[in-house]
Amino acid sequence: MPNMKQQHTLKPLLKIGDEVTAAWWPPSTPDISEVAPSGWYRGVISSYKTLHPTNNTSSNNCYGPVRFYSVNFDDGDVGNDIPEHFVFLQDEYEIMTMKDDDDDDEDIVWKGVRTVTDRHSDDPWAKHVGWYVATIDGEDHTFSLLSDALRAYDSFVVSTKGFKTKKEHLNLPGDWDKLFRDKAKGEKHKLEIEELEERHDKEMEKLRVKAEVDQESAVRMAVVKEERKVREVQHKIKIEYKEQSKKEMEKLKRQYEQENVRRLEEEARAEKQKLKPRYQVGEEVYAAWWPDDKKKDEQPLWYPGRVKSYRDQRVGTKGVGEYGVVRLYKVVYTDDGTEQENIPEHFVFPKEDYLLSTSNGIHHEWKGVRNFVDKASEDVWASLIGYYVAIIDGKEQSFPRLSEALQAYDASIAKRKGDKTKQSDLNIPENWGWLLTPNAPAPPTVEELMEELHETRLKITEQEKMCVKSFEEKHDTEKELAVKAALAEERRRTQDMKRKLRKELTGFHENEMKRARQMFEGDKTNAIEMALSNARKEQELSLEKQRGDLEQHFNYEKDKAMQFVKLETRQQLKSEMQAEFNNLKNEIEKEIEQRLRTEYSLPPPPKRAKVSLSLIPRSAFGMSSPKPTEQKGKENMPEGDSLLTPQSEKSSAEDEAQI
């Protein structure tokens, strides 16, 4: 289990605007704490409420405040006061609900990460959701979110295995796609380095033997120095631990003494609180009375009545005062049945005390009894009314009521003087008529009084034992908690000191080993750099040669492509010219055929004849031949219109026609 400080930081506290996946219940659900959610939907946090735990619930204090979130779902619904253990970040919820690739019905078993919950806690988040512990390098590390724990473990695996890492070694292999893409390049580079190292190992074999001998001697010296420093540090730790233990014991002693003083003060405060009289419902009293809304303007009048109810309130700014809480009474007056509320306790007296005070005068001095008033107290009752102190058997005893103090004093006088008691010796002689009157019934015997006294003492002793036992149990509990806290703090300091010492020793050992290997590593580094330089030069020459060959091949391919483009262009132009010639020939044929039919009124042929075109001189039609003209790049052509005469080819299936 994490310590108290870590527990306060384990719970993830979401912010307004975070994209989450939260549980949803129908609006008609009476109590969502007793019904499973109908589904989980995406949304955004719009607000939240924080419930701070009270000091009495120590299990809740371990995990901080409890939150209730309001979520605006993506479909337009609104969820109000959703408990925090039903609200997760979207990425976190997707990872938590991932299934195994081999079995879609089984949840994934995460590598190196486990979930921890506190079944004994009252905090629903700690009881049902919990936090996550990742085992990294043999040590447990706590995380609030599952994604953080998984990524921390994957980072440790990758940093440990490097390019040897496989996808099945990781919890979230999708985060490391670049590692697997660069793996092929790394393997090629690794082969080149291995070849260079192999060549270097052959050249440095002799130097290595000598370096190993020097290294062994240096290591032996470093080990001797390290052991000596370890002994010195251990001795220093023992001395510091003894001093620390001595200080802790003195601190615990001071705490015990302070606790003892505080316990005695609490006992004295409890005794003082017993001095204030507390009137129960139905008890007969004399209480002050004022006309309506004139409590501060006029002096009160006093009337008999009974207590109907009361309520307690704190006094001053210190909470409960040294004489206890201040009580306000509601009294029903017996003379006319009226009621008055919120009468302060210093305006209410027991009926017997009031009658004793008024029958003998306000300033009457009682025998062996005096009134004690605490003027410095903030409690109005203690500063105005006070309690009564009676001298019984030479010792002072305090009483909350006047009648109790007078009766106790009279009883002590009657016990001490017996039959010689006079009426003037007593405060209330009416209660001792049997003693003062000769023919009065016999008083109780000494055995009866002693038996009654013994029973009273037993009751008082039992009450004192119960009170002392409760105080001792409370004190023992607090002392145990203080000792546990001190031991835990000392254990933490010792562990920190050991961890610091281990770190210093590890650093010292690494420095010594580094210094011992420095000569060997320097020679090895120079040789590797020389071999890498030579290999780099050879590679540059090879690349330069390959670049020349590639340029020559590129020029050859470029010439071939140009020749092919020219040939294709020529062929395309030829095809276009042939197509234009055919179109022109068809148009001329149609025009000649139309003109011949128009000029000579020839009937249309019964069947389409195959036609071949040939030039016919104009002399055949009795026309003069045209003069030849000169044109560049062409044969001499007639200036006038030449005629293309169609001649049908003879066949057995076609009719012959001659024009």
TORROGU-480899 format. One record per residue (C-alpha): residue in three letters; residue number from 1; x, y, z. Coordinates in steps of 0.1 Angstrom, whole numbers. Layout:
N
type|seq|px|py|pz
Ala|NUM|X|Y|Z
...
# end
This chain:
659
type|seq|px|py|pz
Met|1|0|0|0
Pro|2|13|35|-8
Asn|3|19|59|21
Met|4|-6|86|31
Lys|5|11|113|10
Gln|6|10|92|-21
Gln|7|-26|82|-15
His|8|-38|118|-18
Thr|9|-22|120|-53
Leu|10|-34|87|-67
Lys|11|-70|97|-76
Pro|12|-72|114|-111
Leu|13|-90|147|-108
Leu|14|-106|155|-142
Lys|15|-111|191|-155
Ile|16|-140|209|-172
Gly|17|-138|203|-209
Asp|18|-121|168|-207
Glu|19|-135|143|-232
Val|20|-147|113|-212
Thr|21|-167|81|-214
Ala|22|-193|80|-185
Ala|23|-221|58|-173
Trp|24|-257|66|-181
Trp|25|-289|58|-163
Pro|26|-325|65|-174
Pro|27|-339|97|-158
Ser|28|-365|77|-139
Thr|29|-339|58|-119
Pro|30|-346|66|-82
Asp|31|-311|58|-68
Ile|32|-282|52|-92
Ser|33|-260|38|-64
Glu|34|-282|6|-63
Val|35|-287|1|-101
Ala|36|-262|-8|-127
Pro|37|-257|17|-155
Ser|38|-277|12|-187
Gly|39|-247|19|-209
Trp|40|-215|39|-214
Tyr|41|-214|69|-237
Arg|42|-190|96|-248
Gly|43|-193|132|-236
Val|44|-176|163|-222
Ile|45|-174|174|-185
Ser|46|-194|206|-180
Ser|47|-190|210|-142
Tyr|48|-182|190|-110
Lys|49|-189|191|-72
Thr|50|-163|183|-46
Leu|51|-172|166|-13
His|52|-145|170|13
Pro|53|-145|141|38
Thr|54|-148|148|75
Asn|55|-121|141|101
Asn|56|-141|112|116
Thr|57|-139|91|84
Ser|58|-101|84|83
Ser|59|-104|59|55
Asn|60|-118|86|31
Asn|61|-91|111|41
Cys|62|-64|87|26
Tyr|63|-76|93|-10
Gly|64|-87|130|-9
Pro|65|-120|145|-18
Val|66|-149|128|-36
Arg|67|-161|143|-69
Phe|68|-194|142|-87
Tyr|69|-193|152|-124
Ser|70|-219|166|-148
Val|71|-214|153|-183
Asn|72|-229|166|-216
Phe|73|-232|135|-238
Asp|74|-225|136|-275
Asp|75|-262|126|-283
Gly|76|-275|157|-264
Asp|77|-284|140|-230
Val|78|-270|155|-198
Gly|79|-259|134|-168
Asn|80|-258|152|-134
Asp|81|-239|142|-103
Ile|82|-223|111|-118
Pro|83|-199|95|-92
Glu|84|-162|98|-101
His|85|-158|60|-103
Phe|86|-183|60|-132
Val|87|-163|86|-153
Phe|88|-132|78|-173
Leu|89|-111|97|-199
Gln|90|-119|84|-234
Asp|91|-84|70|-241
Glu|92|-83|54|-207
Tyr|93|-117|37|-212
Glu|94|-107|24|-246
Ile|95|-76|8|-231
Met|96|-95|-6|-202
Thr|97|-121|-23|-225
Met|98|-96|-38|-250
Lys|99|-100|-75|-256
Asp|100|-74|-102|-264
Asp|101|-67|-107|-301
Asp|102|-69|-145|-297
Asp|103|-101|-145|-277
Asp|104|-125|-116|-281
Asp|105|-144|-126|-249
Glu|106|-113|-125|-227
Asp|107|-98|-93|-212
Ile|108|-61|-86|-219
Val|109|-37|-96|-192
Trp|110|-13|-67|-190
Lys|111|24|-73|-188
Gly|112|42|-60|-157
Val|113|11|-40|-146
Arg|114|-15|-49|-120
Thr|115|-46|-32|-105
Val|116|-47|-24|-68
Thr|117|-80|-17|-49
Asp|118|-87|-10|-12
Arg|119|-117|-31|-3
His|120|-118|-18|33
Ser|121|-120|19|22
Asp|122|-153|39|22
Asp|123|-141|58|-9
Pro|124|-159|42|-39
Trp|125|-131|50|-63
Ala|126|-105|32|-42
Lys|127|-129|3|-35
His|128|-141|-4|-71
Val|129|-116|13|-95
Gly|130|-83|17|-77
Trp|131|-49|25|-90
Tyr|132|-22|7|-110
Val|133|13|-6|-100
Ala|134|40|-12|-127
Thr|135|70|-34|-118
Ile|136|99|-16|-134
Asp|137|135|-28|-128
Gly|138|123|-49|-98
Glu|139|106|-19|-81
Asp|140|69|-11|-79
His|141|58|23|-91
Thr|142|22|36|-86
Phe|143|2|54|-113
Ser|144|-33|69|-113
Leu|145|-40|60|-150
Leu|146|-37|26|-166
Ser|147|-23|42|-198
Asp|148|5|59|-179
Ala|149|15|26|-162
Leu|150|14|6|-195
Arg|151|35|32|-213
Ala|152|60|35|-185
Tyr|153|65|-3|-185
Asp|154|68|-4|-223
Ser|155|94|24|-222
Phe|156|115|4|-197
Val|157|113|-28|-220
Val|158|124|-8|-251
Ser|159|152|9|-232
Thr|160|164|-25|-219
Lys|161|161|-46|-251
Gly|162|165|-20|-278
Phe|163|161|-34|-314
Lys|164|156|-69|-299
Thr|165|122|-58|-287
Lys|166|92|-77|-302
Lys|167|56|-67|-304
Glu|168|46|-94|-280
His|169|69|-79|-253
Leu|170|48|-47|-252
Asn|171|14|-38|-239
Leu|172|8|-11|-265
Pro|173|29|-20|-295
Gly|174|11|7|-316
Asp|175|30|34|-298
Trp|176|63|20|-311
Asp|177|57|16|-349
Lys|178|87|38|-357
Leu|179|109|14|-336
Phe|180|99|-16|-358
Arg|181|103|5|-390
Asp|182|138|15|-381
Lys|183|147|-20|-370
Ala|184|157|-31|-406
Lys|185|179|0|-410
Gly|186|194|-6|-376
Glu|187|203|-42|-385
Lys|188|221|-32|-416
His|189|240|-5|-397
Lys|190|247|-31|-370
Leu|191|263|-55|-395
Glu|192|286|-28|-407
Ile|193|296|-20|-371
Glu|194|302|-57|-364
Glu|195|325|-60|-394
Leu|196|345|-30|-383
Glu|197|347|-43|-347
Glu|198|358|-77|-359
Arg|199|385|-62|-379
His|200|395|-40|-350
Asp|201|395|-69|-326
Lys|202|420|-87|-347
Glu|203|443|-57|-347
Met|204|439|-50|-310
Glu|205|443|-85|-296
Lys|206|478|-79|-283
Leu|207|469|-46|-267
Arg|208|438|-62|-251
Val|209|459|-87|-232
Lys|210|481|-60|-217
Ala|211|450|-39|-209
Glu|212|433|-67|-191
Val|213|463|-72|-169
Asp|214|464|-35|-160
Gln|215|426|-35|-156
Glu|216|427|-63|-130
Ser|217|453|-45|-109
Ala|218|433|-13|-111
Val|219|401|-31|-102
Arg|220|418|-47|-71
Met|221|430|-13|-59
Ala|222|395|2|-65
Val|223|378|-27|-46
Val|224|402|-21|-16
Lys|225|394|16|-16
Glu|226|357|10|-19
Glu|227|356|-15|10
Arg|228|375|9|32
Lys|229|350|37|23
Val|230|321|13|29
Arg|231|334|5|64
Glu|232|338|42|72
Val|233|303|50|59
Gln|234|288|21|79
His|235|304|34|111
Lys|236|292|69|104
Ile|237|256|56|98
Lys|238|257|37|131
Ile|239|267|68|150
Glu|240|240|89|133
Tyr|241|214|62|139
Lys|242|222|61|176
Glu|243|220|99|179
Gln|244|187|99|159
Ser|245|173|71|181
Lys|246|182|91|212
Lys|247|165|122|199
Glu|248|134|102|190
Met|249|132|87|225
Glu|250|135|122|240
Lys|251|109|135|217
Leu|252|85|106|226
Lys|253|92|113|263
Arg|254|83|150|258
Gln|255|52|140|239
Tyr|256|41|116|267
Glu|257|46|143|293
Gln|258|26|168|273
Glu|259|-1|142|267
Asn|260|-2|136|305
Val|261|-5|173|312
Arg|262|-33|176|286
Arg|263|-51|146|301
Leu|264|-50|162|336
Glu|265|-63|195|321
Glu|266|-91|176|304
Glu|267|-100|159|337
Ala|268|-100|193|355
Arg|269|-122|207|327
Ala|270|-146|177|330
Glu|271|-149|184|368
Lys|272|-156|221|361
Gln|273|-183|211|335
Lys|274|-200|191|363
Leu|275|-204|222|384
Lys|276|-230|238|361
Pro|277|-266|226|369
Arg|278|-284|210|340
Tyr|279|-322|210|342
Gln|280|-341|182|326
Val|281|-375|184|308
Gly|282|-403|185|334
Glu|283|-381|197|363
Glu|284|-396|224|386
Val|285|-378|257|383
Tyr|286|-381|295|389
Ala|287|-375|314|357
Ala|288|-373|350|347
Trp|289|-401|365|326
Trp|290|-402|397|305
Pro|291|-430|413|285
Asp|292|-429|408|247
Asp|293|-396|420|231
Lys|294|-384|438|263
Lys|295|-357|414|275
Lys|296|-330|442|273
Asp|297|-352|471|284
Glu|298|-367|460|317
Gln|299|-358|439|348
Pro|300|-374|404|347
Leu|301|-400|391|370
Trp|302|-397|356|385
Tyr|303|-424|329|383
Pro|304|-425|292|389
Gly|305|-427|268|360
Arg|306|-414|236|344
Val|307|-388|230|317
Lys|308|-405|221|285
Ser|309|-374|219|262
Tyr|310|-338|232|258
Arg|311|-311|236|233
Asp|312|-273|239|236
Gln|313|-251|265|219
Arg|314|-213|272|219
Val|315|-199|300|240
Gly|316|-176|327|227
Thr|317|-150|320|199
Lys|318|-134|290|216
Gly|319|-162|265|210
Val|320|-172|247|242
Gly|321|-160|267|272
Glu|322|-143|254|304
Tyr|323|-178|252|320
Gly|324|-194|234|291
Val|325|-220|245|266
Val|326|-245|273|272
Arg|327|-280|261|274
Leu|328|-312|280|265
Tyr|329|-344|269|281
Lys|330|-381|269|271
Val|331|-403|272|303
Val|332|-440|268|308
Tyr|333|-451|289|337
Thr|334|-475|270|361
Asp|335|-494|301|373
Asp|336|-510|311|339
Gly|337|-497|284|315
Thr|338|-478|309|293
Glu|339|-445|299|277
Gln|340|-412|317|270
Glu|341|-384|305|248
Asn|342|-346|311|247
Ile|343|-343|319|284
Pro|344|-305|320|293
Glu|345|-294|295|319
His|346|-284|322|344
Phe|347|-321|333|345
Val|348|-333|298|355
Phe|349|-329|284|391
Pro|350|-340|251|407
Lys|351|-372|257|427
Glu|352|-356|246|460
Asp|353|-325|269|455
Tyr|354|-347|299|447
Leu|355|-369|294|477
Leu|356|-339|290|500
Ser|357|-323|322|486
Thr|358|-355|343|488
Ser|359|-366|331|522
Asn|360|-334|341|540
Gly|361|-325|372|520
Ile|362|-302|378|491
His|363|-271|385|511
His|364|-277|358|537
Glu|365|-245|340|548
Trp|366|-248|303|551
Lys|367|-229|282|576
Gly|368|-199|264|560
Val|369|-210|272|525
Arg|370|-200|300|502
Asn|371|-207|310|466
Phe|372|-178|310|441
Val|373|-180|333|410
Asp|374|-154|332|382
Lys|375|-152|369|370
Ala|376|-126|361|343
Ser|377|-147|335|326
Glu|378|-165|342|293
Asp|379|-193|320|305
Val|380|-221|344|318
Trp|381|-234|318|343
Ala|382|-199|314|358
Ser|383|-192|351|360
Leu|384|-227|360|376
Ile|385|-242|329|393
Gly|386|-213|305|399
Tyr|387|-213|273|420
Tyr|388|-211|266|458
Val|389|-182|253|479
Ala|390|-189|235|513
Ile|391|-164|227|540
Ile|392|-169|191|549
Asp|393|-146|174|574
Gly|394|-120|202|569
Lys|395|-120|198|531
Glu|396|-136|219|504
Gln|397|-161|202|481
Ser|398|-179|219|451
Phe|399|-216|215|444
Pro|400|-236|229|414
Arg|401|-267|236|436
Leu|402|-271|255|469
Ser|403|-295|229|484
Glu|404|-270|201|478
Ala|405|-241|221|494
Leu|406|-263|230|524
Gln|407|-275|194|529
Ala|408|-240|180|526
Tyr|409|-227|205|552
Asp|410|-256|198|576
Ala|411|-251|160|572
Ser|412|-214|164|582
Ile|413|-223|185|613
Ala|414|-249|160|624
Lys|415|-225|131|619
Arg|416|-197|148|638
Lys|417|-218|161|668
Gly|418|-246|136|669
Asp|419|-271|143|697
Lys|420|-253|174|707
Thr|421|-262|191|674
Lys|422|-281|224|679
Gln|423|-305|241|656
Ser|424|-281|270|652
Asp|425|-255|247|639
Leu|426|-275|238|608
Asn|427|-285|257|577
Ile|428|-318|238|571
Pro|429|-329|225|605
Glu|430|-363|215|591
Asn|431|-347|185|576
Trp|432|-333|174|610
Gly|433|-364|175|631
Trp|434|-360|139|642
Leu|435|-325|148|656
Leu|436|-335|181|673
Thr|437|-369|168|688
Pro|438|-365|144|718
Asn|439|-395|123|709
Ala|440|-387|120|673
Pro|441|-382|87|657
Ala|442|-348|71|660
Pro|443|-323|81|634
Pro|444|-307|56|612
Thr|445|-281|35|629
Val|446|-244|39|622
Glu|447|-244|5|605
Glu|448|-271|17|581
Leu|449|-253|49|574
Met|450|-220|31|569
Glu|451|-237|7|546
Glu|452|-252|35|526
Leu|453|-219|53|526
His|454|-201|22|514
Glu|455|-226|17|485
Thr|456|-222|53|476
Arg|457|-184|50|476
Leu|458|-186|18|455
Lys|459|-207|37|429
Ile|460|-183|66|429
Thr|461|-153|43|427
Glu|462|-169|24|398
Gln|463|-176|57|380
Glu|464|-140|69|386
Lys|465|-126|36|373
Met|466|-147|38|341
Cys|467|-136|74|336
Val|468|-100|66|342
Lys|469|-102|35|319
Ser|470|-117|56|291
Phe|471|-90|82|295
Glu|472|-63|56|296
Glu|473|-76|39|265
Lys|474|-77|72|246
His|475|-42|80|258
Asp|476|-29|46|248
Thr|477|-44|49|214
Glu|478|-30|83|208
Lys|479|4|72|222
Glu|480|4|41|199
Leu|481|-4|63|169
Ala|482|24|87|178
Val|483|49|58|182
Lys|484|38|42|149
Ala|485|42|76|131
Ala|486|76|81|147
Leu|487|87|46|137
Ala|488|74|50|102
Glu|489|92|83|99
Glu|490|124|68|112
Arg|491|121|38|89
Arg|492|116|61|59
Arg|493|146|81|69
Thr|494|167|50|73
Gln|495|156|37|39
Asp|496|164|71|23
Met|497|198|71|39
Lys|498|205|35|27
Arg|499|193|44|-8
Lys|500|215|75|-8
Leu|501|245|55|4
Arg|502|239|28|-22
Lys|503|237|54|-49
Glu|504|269|70|-37
Leu|505|287|37|-36
Thr|506|274|28|-71
Gly|507|286|61|-85
Phe|508|320|57|-68
His|509|323|21|-82
Glu|510|314|32|-117
Asn|511|339|61|-116
Glu|512|367|38|-105
Met|513|358|12|-132
Lys|514|356|40|-157
Arg|515|391|53|-147
Ala|516|405|17|-148
Arg|517|392|11|-183
Gln|518|400|46|-196
Met|519|434|36|-212
Phe|520|419|5|-229
Glu|521|388|24|-241
Gly|522|409|52|-255
Asp|523|430|29|-276
Lys|524|399|10|-287
Thr|525|381|42|-297
Asn|526|411|55|-317
Ala|527|414|22|-336
Ile|528|377|22|-343
Glu|529|378|58|-355
Met|530|407|50|-378
Ala|531|390|19|-392
Leu|532|358|39|-397
Ser|533|377|67|-414
Asn|534|393|42|-438
Ala|535|360|25|-445
Arg|536|343|59|-450
Lys|537|370|69|-476
Glu|538|366|36|-494
Gln|539|328|40|-494
Glu|540|331|75|-507
Leu|541|353|63|-536
Ser|542|329|35|-543
Leu|543|299|59|-543
Glu|544|317|83|-566
Lys|545|324|55|-591
Gln|546|287|44|-589
Arg|547|276|80|-594
Gly|548|297|82|-627
Asp|549|283|49|-639
Leu|550|247|60|-631
Glu|551|252|94|-649
Gln|552|265|76|-681
His|553|236|51|-680
Phe|554|212|79|-674
Asn|555|225|99|-705
Tyr|556|222|67|-726
Glu|557|186|61|-715
Lys|558|178|98|-720
Asp|559|190|96|-757
Lys|560|170|64|-763
Ala|561|139|81|-749
Met|562|144|112|-771
Gln|563|147|89|-802
Phe|564|116|70|-792
Val|565|97|103|-787
Lys|566|107|116|-821
Leu|567|97|83|-838
Glu|568|64|83|-820
Thr|569|58|120|-830
Arg|570|66|113|-866
Gln|571|43|83|-867
Gln|572|15|103|-851
Leu|573|18|131|-877
Lys|574|17|106|-905
Ser|575|-14|90|-891
Glu|576|-31|124|-888
Met|577|-22|134|-924
Gln|578|-35|100|-937
Ala|579|-68|106|-918
Glu|580|-71|141|-932
Phe|581|-64|128|-968
Asn|582|-91|101|-965
Asn|583|-116|127|-953
Leu|584|-108|150|-982
Lys|585|-110|122|-1007
Asn|586|-145|112|-994
Glu|587|-157|148|-997
Ile|588|-144|151|-1033
Glu|589|-161|118|-1043
Lys|590|-194|130|-1029
Glu|591|-192|163|-1047
Ile|592|-183|148|-1081
Glu|593|-211|123|-1078
Gln|594|-236|150|-1071
Arg|595|-224|172|-1100
Leu|596|-225|143|-1125
Arg|597|-260|134|-1115
Thr|598|-271|170|-1117
Glu|599|-254|178|-1152
Tyr|600|-262|145|-1170
Ser|601|-294|135|-1153
Leu|602|-283|101|-1146
Pro|603|-305|77|-1127
Pro|604|-292|63|-1094
Pro|605|-275|30|-1097
Pro|606|-295|0|-1088
Lys|607|-266|-13|-1066
Arg|608|-236|5|-1051
Ala|609|-206|-2|-1074
Lys|610|-171|-4|-1063
Val|611|-155|28|-1075
Ser|612|-119|36|-1084
Leu|613|-108|71|-1092
Ser|614|-87|80|-1122
Leu|615|-78|113|-1139
Ile|616|-94|119|-1174
Pro|617|-80|146|-1197
Arg|618|-104|174|-1207
Ser|619|-98|166|-1244
Ala|620|-119|135|-1241
Phe|621|-149|158|-1235
Gly|622|-139|182|-1264
Met|623|-122|207|-1241
Ser|624|-88|223|-1245
Ser|625|-61|212|-1223
Pro|626|-50|236|-1196
Lys|627|-15|251|-1194
Pro|628|9|237|-1169
Thr|629|20|259|-1139
Glu|630|50|257|-1118
Gln|631|47|251|-1081
Lys|632|74|244|-1056
Gly|633|76|208|-1044
Lys|634|47|196|-1066
Glu|635|42|181|-1101
Asn|636|27|203|-1129
Met|637|-10|203|-1123
Pro|638|-38|218|-1146
Glu|639|-51|252|-1135
Gly|640|-87|244|-1144
Asp|641|-110|219|-1127
Ser|642|-99|183|-1133
Leu|643|-125|156|-1133
Leu|644|-123|123|-1114
Thr|645|-142|98|-1135
Pro|646|-156|67|-1116
Gln|647|-150|34|-1133
Ser|648|-169|3|-1120
Glu|649|-150|-29|-1116
Lys|650|-166|-58|-1134
Ser|651|-178|-88|-1114
Ser|652|-204|-115|-1118
Ala|653|-224|-102|-1089
Glu|654|-225|-65|-1099
Asp|655|-239|-45|-1129
Glu|656|-214|-28|-1153
Ala|657|-216|10|-1158
Gln|658|-194|32|-1177
Ile|659|-193|70|-1177
# end
